[in-house]
Amino acid sequence: MDIGFIGLGAMGSAMVANLLKAGHRVRVWNRSPGAAQTLAEQGATVVGRVQDAFAGDAVLSMLADDRAVRAVLLDNGVLDGAPVGLVHANMATISVALAQELAERHAALGLGYVAAPVFGRPDAAAAARLNILAAGAPAARGRVQPLFEVLGQKTWPLGDDPVRANVVKIAGNFMIASAIESMGEAAALTASYGVAAGDLLEILTNTLFAAPVYKGYGGQIAESRYEPAGFKLTLGLKDVRLALEAGEGRAVPLPLASLLRDGFLDAIAHGDGAKDWAALARVAQRRAGN
């Protein structure tokens, strides 16, 4: 397929590399040119304008947040010039409000739109082991499904309304943050009685909580291994805020999310914003005097 790809951070670059390996023609655009040049050496075509990525069979985007999505795709009229019938799969984690706005804007312009946020960090993206949440019109999803099969281990269909995929992604990240918080607090408790975090988490992640999130982040907490960041703590704060906004939009109280927001702010105030979001556990340790 002839694909455009917008946004070449750690996730996007790994995804483009896999698309190229699978034999797809990929035109890439990024606000900073370094990552694009690296992918050009692997066979990607670098375009100078984001508008030039909106051509061919489909375009995928993986931008950092609402602000980046709005600046790149909405504020400069890029969608207005896209060819009718083109399918755009937005793979970023964005607010439900922006998800609704994007869906309406694409429909008004005759463009296919699929919300396709992912579960998985850059290592999973590089290994093509992402879990992809996909929502949008069936024809649009069908157009980009062959690309999702290259990028991920499973696509989870969530119906016609793109907002559904985004709210599931937000809910999932909220649950990950909650797991990190609970492990941090539990480790602070047992440390006060002389039980090391590593001993506690080895037991719990091999018995009651033998799941990838607990094992992965539990290992980081046990080892105080927060750099390099697979997912920055500042991005964790962003996603918890998205959960709170989504809840407020439907009058759904999320008291735990409010606690998490304050914990992330505490961590950032203590200089941990650029660390992996597992460093949220350090807040509980500080509060306990550990």
Residue, then its C-alpha position, 0 to 999 in steps of 0.5 A: m500500500d501507499i501510506g502516509f505517516i505523520g509523527l516519528g517519535a519512538m512509537g511512530s518510528a518503530m511502526v514505520a520501520n515495520l511497515l517498510k519491512a512489510g513492503h509498504r511504500v511510506r511517505v513520512w513527515n515529522r516536525s523535527p527532521g532527524a527521525a525522518q532522515t533515519l527512516a529515509e535510509q530504510g526506504a521511506t520517502v520524506v515529504g516537506r509538508v504534512q499535506d503531502a502525507f495525505a495522499g495514497d491509500a491511507v495515512l496514519s498519524m501518531l502524535a503526542d497529544d491533543r495540542a500536537v494533533r490540533a496544530v498539525l491536522l486542524d489548525n493549518g487546514v491539512l484535512d481540507g485539502a485531503p482527497v475525498g475518500l482517503v482513510h486516516a487512522n489516528m493512533a494517538t491517545i487524545s481526549v474524547a472531546l477532540a476524538q469527537e471533533l475529528a470524527e465530525r470534521h473528517a465526515a464533513l470532508g468526505l474522509g474516512y476516519v478510524a481511531a486506533p490508539v494502541f496499548g504497548r510501549p516502544d519495545a512492543a512497537a518495534a516487535a510489532r506486538l501492539n494491541i490496537l483499539a480500532a473504531g470507525a466505519p467498517a469500510a474505513r477500518g477494513r482499508v487500514q486493517p492490513l496495516f494494523e496486522v503488520l503493526g500489532q499482535k491483535t486488533w480489538p474492534l470497538g464499533d463505528d463510533p471512533v470515540r469508543a476507542n479513545v475512551v478505552k485507551i484512556a481507561g486502560n492508562f488510568m488502570i495502569a497508573s492505578a496499578i503503579e500507585s497501589m504497588g508504590e503504596a504497598a511497597a512503602l508499607t512493607a518497607s516500614y516493616g523491613v520487607a524490601a520492595g523487591d521481595l514484596l513485588e516478586i511474591l505478588t507479581n508471581t501469585l496474586f498479580a501475575a500480569p504483564v503490567y504488574k510484572g513490568y512496572g513492579g520490576q521497575i519499582a523494585e529496582s528503582r529503575y526509572e530511566p530511560a523512560g519508556f513512557k514519561l511521567t508527564l505523559g501519565l499526568k496528561d492521560v489521567r487528566l484525559a480520564l478526569e475530563a472524560g468522566e466530567g463530560r458524562a458526570v462519572p466521578l473518578p475519585l482515584a483519578s483525582l488522587l493520581r493527578d495529585g501524585f503525578l503533580d507531586a512527582i513532577a514538583h520533585g523533578d521526576g517529570a522526565k522519568d518513566w511514569a513508574a516513578l510515581a511510586r517514589v511519591a508514596q516512598r517519600r510520604a512514608g519517609n523511605 
